[in-house]
Amino acid sequence: MEERLDLRQLISYLFSYWYILLISLILGVTGGIVYHKFLTSPQYQSTATVYIRSNQKEISYDDLQLSNSLASDYQHIFTASPNLKAVMSSLHLSYDEDELLEMINVEHPADTRILKITVTSSDNEEAKKIADALAEEGMKSIRKLDGQVPYLVQQGKVSHINVGASLMEHVTLFVIGVVGLCALLIVFKFFMKKPGE
């Protein structure tokens, strides 16, 4: 019974500082808008698609299984240091290898012989150029290593869709952070106050 009474007192105490919570809400919304508008860049993605085919005219079930099992190896080949360096050199990129690698995701859809090379960048045209260049360098490496014959199914496209966090997401995070911090400080003050205050 006393625990329920304490909870009511706590809630009442929180609402007694409604003006502070309101100010923190306004600050959170404002902070989220400012952060989104001035401190973040939109993020765009472009995906090039490569099909890994054998140099044999007739493909057996075992060949298909082998190609599927090798797909994870190919994922690493595409993002190997020599390929990254070749892309950086051909496109005159200012990134280092680690920065470029963070922009790249090579995906192998299950039960396929397809690799999807997706690049994320704040520049949508740059994302396409990197995806295309990396696909080309990766295909060259695969031809040299094991004689497979990769085929470029689709080049990257210039996208105008921002895949980064939205304004609402940034505002929500800031509101939760600022209002939550103020609420915690008020709760701390409630438990630190002397009896009768």
C-alpha angles and dihedrals in degrees: 000000000000090000091057089048090053090051091052090048091050093051091046090049091051092051090049085069093049092132091058091048090049092051091048089051091053091046091050093051092046093047092050092050094047092047092049096045101041111016104044133060125216114256123221131189133210125185129202116194124214127189116208109213132172123249088233118097094219118051120201127204089254090054090053092049091049091050090051092050090049092051092087088054090051090052089061093043092058092055096040116132096252091055093047091050091049091052092047090050098045094047095036092233121183093212124105120230096266093050092049092047091055089058093055132080120179112195131189112200110219119266093010137103090224129114122197116205109199122185125191120202141152086238112066094200091049090052090056094046093050093047091051094044093047091049090053094047092046092051091051090053093050092050090053096044106048110356095251114149110227117199124205103231096179137000121225120274130222104249126199094192115109108224093182126099114300127236090255092053093051093046091048092051093049093047092050091048099046098037091042092052092049091047091051091051090051091049090049090051090049093056093043096052118105121250112274095026 
